[in-house]
Amino acid sequence: MNWDQVEGNWKQLKGKAQAKWGDITDDEWHSAEGRREELVGIVQEKYGKAKDEAEREVDSWMNGL
C-alpha cells in the first residue's frame, strides 16, 4: 500500500491508526486525513519523538497494512 491509497481509504484505515496511536485526538486525526507529513508531525509532537523516528514509525505502520 502506498500513501495515495492510505489517503483514499483514510476513513477505513483511521481505526487501525487510532489503535496504534491512542493519544491522538479526533481533531488531529481529522487534520491529518491520511497525509504522511501531517501524521508524522502529530506523532512527533504527541509522543516526543525525533522526526526521523516518527517517520520510521509511521512508515512501518503503513507498510504493515
Secondary structure as GFF3:
##gff-version 3
##sequence-region A 1 65
A	DSSP	alpha_helix	3	8	.	.	.	ID=ss1
A	DSSP	alpha_helix	10	20	.	.	.	ID=ss2
A	DSSP	alpha_helix	26	32	.	.	.	ID=ss3
A	DSSP	alpha_helix	36	47	.	.	.	ID=ss4
A	DSSP	alpha_helix	51	63	.	.	.	ID=ss5
###
